[in-house]
Amino acid sequence: MQLSKDKIQEIRSYLAGENVRFTLFYVISGLFILLNAYMVYRNVYYTLLLPLALVILYLFFYRVDYILLLITFFTPLAVNMTQFEFNVGISMPTEPLMFGVLLLFVLKLLYQNNFEAKVWKHPMTIIIGLQFLWIFITSITSQYPLVSFKFLLARLWFVIPFYIFAIHLFRKKQNIRLFVWLYAIPLVIVIINTTYQHSLWAFDENAGHWVMTPFYNDHTAYGAILALFVPVFVGFTFTQSYSRLVRFCALGVLLFLLMALYLSYCRAAWISLVIALSFYLVILFRIKFKFIVFSLLIGGLIFYIFQFEILDSLSKNKQGTSGNFMKHVQSMSNISTDASNLERLNRWSSAIRMFRDRPVFGFGPGTYQFEYAPYQSSEEKTLISTNAGDRGNSHSEYIGPLAEEGLPGTLLVIAVFIYSIVLAMRVYRRSANKEVRMLTLAAMLGLITYYFHGLMNNFLDSDKASVPVWGFIAILVACDLYHIPSREKQEE
């Protein structure tokens, strides 16, 4: 077979192009090796990370979904590496990557804006948008505007990747499962390390408060995340449509989660699972909403009538924290000698006094720890109280915004939480797909554990909680937008 002149010329051009590419590759590789050799000689090793940086840069522009999944995987293993002014730290390596996704979001809005309109028009997106608008307004009126705008920026780099981008990622159901597994696998690694460290202290209850460091700050943050994932892996374990291998692995993760939850000695996390189970039973037995409201009203009325007797009874409870499960749960209602409970009451009382001073705009997002000291009462202070603002914040997802962003701030937090449950129930009832129903129900129950836990702690200012919480909310929105058949298909 004789090739034409044009064909021969085409082959020569191709080979010439290949030669240029190979030559360029070898030149760049040679220069990189020489540069690194010189830097290592000068005891500078940062340039060794240059290829990794280039790969990540490529993924940012061409496969941002891989970046989201990479962040998810590293979140349980991330460590708070740096302390800046105003006691603000950066979680490495996750928060710089989240900030990069935020910058990419801004660029896309300016030059491309290919986000679907129905995502922006979704009620959940509107509520979250109003929440950001109010945080921005209260940052302007803040006592410390720099602190508040840092808070706003941090919240943006949590929500944009794991709500806006995650909704598009979750258009494929397999990505929802992948998201959960990519968080759970490193979490199991953390559990194994934590359990080993705990065993060196003979599983002592006091040691259980800190053995999960440096991956989690304390046992409350650790317990909250463990409880958040328990309903999801219960769902994975008992969903018949999954293979036996997947269900067996899910059961293994579930057992790790339950073991770690028990050893965390986190009372709020234990109770939050009971609350989630109660909510599941309400759904299972189809108990009418009006009966739930009626029961809550009756319970509130009984507490109001007998509040002095109830508080007197609680004040007689001297049970401290204990390695015994039942005694440890009982200590949760100890408001007479338990330092942890008393300090929470002190923080909450201080926040309410701050709210009374500034009921509309508050003191500014992120400023509670710098402002609450003068609002403490000497009668309510405990052995672990401090005026320095260096031991945490208000210990509540609801009361904290009340002091920092006024009443509108708290109402918007509650609106996000309540609407996520309403949305989950709507998707659960409308979907005919068993896997979508399971994912929706599991995500909702996981969120309910966190919403209850949020009464006594707040972790949405950290990547550890923000990634799964906002990710679970994105799962609900994605299921609502992409995984419910249209009315026409349902009729067919």
Sequence and secondary structure as in RCSB ss.txt:
>XXXX:A:sequence
MQLSKDKIQEIRSYLAGENVRFTLFYVISGLFILLNAYMVYRNVYYTLLLPLALVILYLFFYRVDYILLLITFFT
PLAVNMTQFEFNVGISMPTEPLMFGVLLLFVLKLLYQNNFEAKVWKHPMTIIIGLQFLWIFITSITSQYPLVSFK
FLLARLWFVIPFYIFAIHLFRKKQNIRLFVWLYAIPLVIVIINTTYQHSLWAFDENAGHWVMTPFYNDHTAYGAI
LALFVPVFVGFTFTQSYSRLVRFCALGVLLFLLMALYLSYCRAAWISLVIALSFYLVILFRIKFKFIVFSLLIGG
LIFYIFQFEILDSLSKNKQGTSGNFMKHVQSMSNISTDASNLERLNRWSSAIRMFRDRPVFGFGPGTYQFEYAPY
QSSEEKTLISTNAGDRGNSHSEYIGPLAEEGLPGTLLVIAVFIYSIVLAMRVYRRSANKEVRMLTLAAMLGLITY
YFHGLMNNFLDSDKASVPVWGFIAILVACDLYHIPSREKQEE
>XXXX:A:secstr
    HHHHHHHHHHHHHHHHHHHHHHHHHHHHHHHHHHHHHTT  GGGGHHHHHHHHHHHHH HHHHHHHHHHHT
TT EEEEE GGG EEEETHHHHHHHHHHHHHHHHHHT  S HHHHTSHHHHHHHHHHHHHHHHHHT SSHHHHHH
HHHHHHHHHIIIIIIHHHHTTSHHHHHHHHHHHHHHHHHHHHHHHHHHHTTTT TTGGGTTTTTTSSSHHHHHHH
HHHHHHHHHHHHH TTS HHHHHHHHHHHHHHHHHHHHTT HHHHHHHHHHHHHHHHHHTT  HHHHHHHHHHHH
HHHHHTHHHHHHHHHT      SSHHHHHHGGG  SS HHHHHHHHHHHHHHHHHHHSTTT S TT HHHHSGGG
  TTT  TT  SSS S   S TTHHHHHHHHHHHHHHHHHHHHHHHHHHHHHHHH   HHHHHHHHHHHHHHHHH
HHHTTT   TTSHHHHHHHHHHHHHHHHHHHHSS  HHHHH 
